[in-house]
Amino acid sequence: MGFPCLAADRAVLVPRLVVFVHVAGVLALALMAVYTLGLHCESFGCMGIGLMWMAWAVLFAAWLLFGLVSRAQSRKGSAGLVKLYGLAVRAQWLMGGLAVLRWLLK
């Protein structure tokens, strides 16, 4: 047995929670990138800055994979959630492209 109303609430709550977790992760990646851009070799060490960017790239790739998989799962959800996912994934792609562009130009 079970409570049907709780199952319905869970079916709505879980996709929303996953969307907001993904959006929060994208914002955290953006803040990490801005913080790392502000570091100077004198204060943190050039090797430390390189390690920060490497950690950022690994987190970026893992979070993008999470976003793409969960976005594919959310296609069954509401139109608002799908739009928010699309916006978050596009913002993450843009952030990654800007990071690569900065790396190539520097």
Secondary structure as the mmCIF struct_conf table of DSSP 4:
data_model
#
loop_
_struct_conf.conf_type_id
_struct_conf.id
_struct_conf.beg_label_comp_id
_struct_conf.beg_label_asym_id
_struct_conf.beg_label_seq_id
_struct_conf.end_label_comp_id
_struct_conf.end_label_asym_id
_struct_conf.end_label_seq_id
HELX_RH_AL_P HELX_RH_AL_P1 PRO A 4 LEU A 37
TURN_TY1_P TURN_TY1_P1 GLY A 38 GLY A 38
HELX_RH_AL_P HELX_RH_AL_P2 CYS A 41 PHE A 44
HELX_RH_AL_P HELX_RH_AL_P3 CYS A 46 GLN A 73
HELX_RH_3T_P HELX_RH_3T_P1 SER A 74 LYS A 76
BEND BEND1 GLY A 77 GLY A 77
HELX_RH_AL_P HELX_RH_AL_P4 ALA A 79 LEU A 105
#
